[in-house]
């Protein structure tokens, strides 16, 4: 039961009673002398700052706003800090009009409450993290699973409605916390059943079992052979590039044959695919090329005395160049480790030079339904169709959002392209994320939008609170208004 001074917040289904001077369960709304206020600042992005133009802060209460401090065509009002549309019958918090190249544009701004959401986490590493489909855990709770690995990267799928609301209360709480931290750029420690422990943060190198990764492989073993074959010619008689996926053997490879290299007679373990390309030379692991190999000679199955010869020069390397071994064959055709010649070392170093930095990439994925669409238009399916047709542009905190084909509005965004601290949460549990819909005003009215709620950008800026903040527009992001 609420006391006399408490007010009820209707920004989400929790419906907190908030006492004076206190915040709700989400830490986003507070009771300020009987008024429900939004704690976080509302974020406005401006292109003039990015170009280095002089911009006077339009929120200076000691001077009268003259309407020209932040120019409409260069200003984009994000949904960060704008507030939510919940419950469904309410129009979006801000429906803003601005003139762009003579066209009256409308941007509908709201913070969505997403239960149907998660992140796709790309970890640039050859290190084996765990079997596909195995559970990924945070603080011991299941928060996702390992999915298919891609070229030089391991992929995790985290979150989703079943982890947020379909499990125990602890599972939902931990999942929500992990998603929030990842989306806001904070480091999260994850463990994988029957696999590794990994610390990840958007835009930073992963730490796998306590070891910070530095390089993303230049390619698979076969690709590495193809790229550097000519540079090895005359300096090594055989090169084996160890890789969990495709191990390459130079003299058998088409590249070696093209260079008319003499067969070396060194056979590796595994299943031969095409000449010079081998699958499953070892088990996945944290060793050479994402295998469990620490001694590269372990993958050699046979040295054919009819083909091999004493003095043969053999280089074995990983797909990042971090591991390398050079030897020659003695009179008994046994490998004897030898100092690596400078010419060979320079090519190994070049492999490393061609590796991109190892990073974690985090894409937030969410399905926009219910209150989001109703806050834009009284006939939500028209918005869905307009987004699918490319007529309405969707951004999240001003960053471009990829719209998945098929039904509904399922969007995906790179969190590193969004302003800092763009995400929040509610304890239902769900993630709160900004979303903006931009379109010509004529289209908005045709979609059955809440036309009576439209305000000009100048009027909106004049009414903004002193806690709002203005930030640079990220030049790498396309401007949301078409034609610019």
C-alpha positions, 0 to 999 in steps of 0.5 A, a space after each residue: 500500500 502506498 503512503 500519502 506522499 508516494 506516486 505511482 510510476 506507469 512507465 513499465 508493468 512493474 507500476 512502482 510506488 515511489 516515495 519522495 526523493 527516491 527512485 523506482 526499481 529501474 533507477 530510471 524514474 524518481 519522485 521529485 516533490 510529487 512529480 514523476 521525473 526521468 533521471 537520465 538525461 535526454 540525448 540530442 545529437 548534432 552534426 555541427 559539433 562533428 564538423 567542428 562548428 561553433 555550438 553554444 549549449 542550448 541548455 544554458 538557463 542563464 540566457 534566452 534561447 534564440 532558436 538558432 543555437 542548434 539548427 534543426 537540419 543538423 539536429 537529431 533527437 534520440 530516444 535515449 532518456 526520452 521515456 517509454 510508450 507503456 501502456 500501449 494506448 499512449 502515443 510516443 513521448 516525442 513526435 518531432 517535426 523538422 524540415 530537411 531539404 524542403 521536406 517536412 520530416 517526422 521522427 517518432 522517439 521512444 524507449 522500448 521495453 524489450 523482453 524479446 531481445 538478446 545480443 549476438 556476440 562475435 569473439 575474434 579468436 581461434 581459441 576453442 570456447 566450447 561445443 556448439 549449442 552448449 550453455 553459456 553462463 553468467 554468475 552460474 546462471 544460463 544466459 545463452 548458448 554457443 552457436 556456429 563459429 564463423 571465419 576466425 571468430 567464435 559466436 555466442 547467442 545471449 539473452 532472449 525471452 526464454 532466459 529473461 522470463 522463461 526460467 527462474 527469477 535468478 536466471 532472468 535477473 542475471 540475464 538482464 544484468 549481463 545484457 545491460 552491461 554488454 550493451 553499455 560497454 562493460 566487461 562481463 565474465 562468461 563460462 561455457 559448459 565443457 569449455 572456456 571462461 571468457 571475459 568480453 566487452 564491446 570493442 575490446 579484445 577478449 580474454 580467454 582463460 585468462 589470456 588476452 587475445 591479440 590477433 584475428 587469424 589472417 585466414 584458414 590454413 589453406 588461405 594462408 598458404 595461398 596468400 604467402 606461397 610465393 613468399 616462401 618459395 626458395 626459403 622453405 621446402 614445405 610449409 604446413 599451416 596448422 588450423 582447426 578448420 582447414 590445415 594447409 600443406 604447401 607442396 600438395 596445395 594448388 598454390 605449390 603446384 602452380 609454383 612447381 614446388 617439389 613434393 616433400 613427402 610429409 603426410 599430415 593426420 586428418 581427413 583430406 578434402 582437396 589437394 593440400 587441404 585437411 580437415 580434423 588434423 587435431 581436436 579443437 582447443 587452445 593451442 596452435 590454430 585453435 587446435 589442442 596441439 602444443 607440439 606441431 610435429 604431433 600432426 605429422 602422420 608419416 614422412 615418406 622416405 621415397 619422396 622426402 630427403 635429408 636437409 629438407 626445410 620444414 616450416 610449421 606455423 599457425 594462422 596468426 603467426 603467433 606459433 611457428 616452428 622451423 626444422 630440417 630433416 636429418 639423414 634419418 629423415 627426423 625433424 631437427 629444430 633449427 634457427 629460423 632464417 630471417 627470410 622465413 621469419 619475415 613471412 611469419 611476421 607478415 602473417 601477424 601483420 595481416 591479422 586484424 586486432 582481436 575484438 568483441 563485437 556486440 549486436 543488440 537484437 530486438 523485436 519491436 511490437 505492442 506498445 512501440 508500434 501503437 505509440 507510433 500509429 493507431 494501425 500498427 501493421 501499417 508501420 510494420 509494412 512501411 519499415 519492411 518497404 524501406 519507407 520508414 528509417 529505423 535508428 537506435 540512439 541515432 545508429 543505423 538499425 538493420 531490419 530483418 526480413 520477414 514478419 514483424 519489426 526485428 532490428 539489430 544494431 551495433 552497440 558501439 555506434 550508439 551514444 554511451 549508456 544508451 540502455 537501461 532495464 526494468 525489473 520485469 525483467 526486460 531491457 530498455 533501448 532507444 528506438 526512433 522511426 523517421 519518415 516524411 510527414 505525409 507518410 506518417 499521416 497516411 500511416 494513421 500516426 498520432 498527428 495531433 502529438 507532433 511538435 516542431 523540433 524548435 518547440 521541443 528543444 525549448 521545452 527540454 530540461 536542464 539535464 538533457 545533454 548534447 553530443 557529437 553525431 558519429 560521422 560513421 553513422 548515416 544521417 537518418 533523414 533520407 537524401 542527406 
